[in-house]
Amino acid sequence: MAAGAISLGAMSVLPAAAAPTAAFAEEAAPAAAPQTESFVSDGSPEELRKQLEDADFRVQKGKLYEFDTLRLASEGKLLTCFGNNAGSTYLILNLPPAPNQNAAPGNPERGWEGETESAYDDPDVENAPENPYFSPAGMAFKMRQDEAVVIITTLPEACKYWSFIAYDMFARQMEGKDYANEKAYFGFGNDESGYYHTVFASIGWPVNLLNAHHDGDSAFGTKTVIVLCANKTVRDSVSRCLTAAGYPEGMVNVMPIPADTYRMGLERGKDTFSVFGRVSQPEDRDAFRAYLDALPETATVLRVSPKDEIPADPFPIQELKPRGSGVHEAARLPGCTEKLDRIREAILARYAEDYDYEELSTDIGITDGLTAYMKDADAQGDVLDAAYLNCGDFTLQSDEDFVVVYGVNHNVTGKAHYFNAVLHERPLINGVCSVYNSMLPGSAAEYLGDDADGADGYYVYKMARTQMDEHTAIIPFSTGNEQGKFYGVDNGSTVFVLFRLYLDETGIGASYYELINDRVIVFHKK
């Protein structure tokens, strides 16, 4: 396997080539391509700032840092956990307001800091209203159509998955619309900023370990540049400044916002944006911890605003690569119907005498970002390189209740580079217990008995309060949890299981119509 290759099941998919046209590759869906000759960037953040200022941009510093939703919610600083993937790590940007935009005040009683004021505030100009405040300050920001955000960062060392993705985070509440029955609705704001609700809808393709442009010969531990913008003229100008500062186009990734589709601008009611990073299953957790702790200092984040407005030059909406390979999972697991029936029967035979049970089917759990945005609905942090399956709500009524998740191993079938099942609690959607596919080998064999040939194509795993066997993930309690109340869930709370499948053999999220959906059985002690 060539340097920088990532293995997806039986396939080897290479990161996208660091080609001279990398900065202009954002209008097509990501495609795997051979890695070209590697290079090491000698870029200078100080020189980049000088180049941008010489090109008549105002430049303000932000930061990139770990976003621990469970900790912040437990401290009372976050009003939702955004459906966190338990066991994985999130990164987020913090940006100051745009020039001549008010800074949003915080709430000291809840430990919410106010936004840092803009470094450029002309007293003769009437300021635009503040962003709708959502803790932590600066995580969601409005953007003029001619602004850009530049991120220069070292990538995580070897891990199962990483990505960065832009979101339309919060959109205005439509006047006269009743949101009471909207799925995952969460509203906030005031008369000054306007009233908003979460849409958390991805914008285009993620920059991930398969398609990223970076220096070096690996998608791990090297350096990359990400530019978020909504204007092609601005992109070109920022790209020239990056090149002059020692960051060649071969390491630049553009996240385009189609300005004709989204509500750009600083006025009341305009959309707010965020950039999230995801990292899952690092090989060296101590080194990863050090990486996270240093990230606010090692990463460069710049808000780039032209002194004089640049005419609109919008991006088109990115072309979508259709999900799917044309091969259903059932075609890769001969006899799967009989084996799944046998697994179900064996589970029930083992536990049904002492437990009542409910069987929950799964369906598409999260809507793709642009579809959700156009519906004025919450996409709940989707990303196009993943597929999501969700079961219905249920409760754990006693310490002896437990959950069994079972089905086909999507990693074996090529439908997921990695997948997991996460138990979430409503209403904050805090993920508290996770089962990863790396934990699954051997878990189905005892349920298949004499029919155990090919058993690693299947799995059976429990989520329970106590260790029932070697294939059990522990559900922590909320009450008395030393880490914080939202790191666990108590009996009687409404919960559900969300399955995430990242990166099928085509390098994007699997087609929902090529999957054998995972299954859930909830057992209640009689």
DAVENSUL-V571014 format. One line per field, one symbol per residue. ss: DSSP state (a for helix, b for strand, c for the rest). phi: phi as a letter, one per 40 degrees, with the letter a starting at -180 (. if undefined). psi: psi as a letter, one per 20 degrees, with the letter a starting at -180 (. if undefined). A space follows every 50 residues. Layout:
BEGIN
ss: ???
phi: ???
psi: ???
END
This chain:
BEGIN
ss: ccccbbbbccbbbbcccccccaaaaaacccccccccccccccccaaaaaa aaaaccbbbbbbbbbbccaaaaaaccccccccccccccbbbbbbcccccc bcccccbaaacbcccccccccccccccbccccccccccccbcccccbbbb bbbbccccbbbbbbbbbbbbbbccccccccccccccbbbbcccbbbbbbb bbccccbbccccccccccccccbbbbbbbccaaaaaaaaaaaaaccccaa abbbbbcccccccccccccccbbbbbbbbbbbccaaaaaaaaaaaaaacb bbbbbbccccccccccccccccccccccaaaacccaaaaaaaaaaaaaaa acccbbbbbbcbbbccccaaaaaacccccccccccbbbbbbccbbccccc cbbbbbbbcccccccccbbbbbbbbccccbbbbbbbaaacccccaaaaaa acccaaabbbbbbbcccccccbbbccccccccccaaaccccccbbbbbbb bbcccccccccaaaccccbbbbbbbc
phi: .cdgcbcbgcbbbcdccccdcdcbcccbccbcacccdcabcbcbdccccc cccccgbcbbcbabacbccccccccgcbcacfgdcdgbbbbacbbcccdf bcccccadcbgccccccccbbcccbccccccccaccdgcbacbccbcabb bbaccccdacaaabacbccbbccccgcccdbccgcabahacccgbbacbf bcbgcccbccbccacgbacbgcbbbbbbabacccdccccccccccgbcdc bbbbbcbcccbccchbcdgccbbabbbbbbfccbccccccdcccddcccb bbcbbccbdcddaccccccccdchbgbcdcccbdgccccccccdcccccc bccbbcabbbcbadcacddcccdccfbccfgcaccbbbbbcccabccacc cabbbaiccccccgcacaaabbcbbcccfccbabbcccccdgccdcccfc bcdgcccbaaabbacbccacbbbccccccgcccicccaaccgccbabbbb bbgcccgbcccccbbcccbbbbbbdc
psi: pqpiqppnciqopqqqqmqhjhijjiiqqqqpqqpaprrpqkqohghggg gghhjkqppqqbqprpnnhgghhhijipiqjklqopirqqqqqpqrrrpk pqppqbnhhjkoqrqpqqioooiippqqqrqpppqqpjhpqqpqijrqpp poqpqqaprhqqrqqqqogpqqpppipojhjppkpoqraahghrprrphl pqobqqoaihiqpraajqjpjaqrppoprjphggggghghhgghjjnqhi jpppopoohigqnqrirpiqqqqrpqqpppmqhnhghhghgghighhhqp pppopqhqppqpmqqrpqppppqqijpqhhiimpjhggghghgghhghhh ihhiqqqppprqrphpqqghggghilroikkrqijqqppprrqrqpirii qrppprbqohghijipgqrrpppqqqiilppipqoqhiihpihighhhci kipkhijrqpqqorhrohailpppoqqgpjphhqhjiaprqiqprrpppp opnaiijaqqpijjqoqqqpppppp.
END
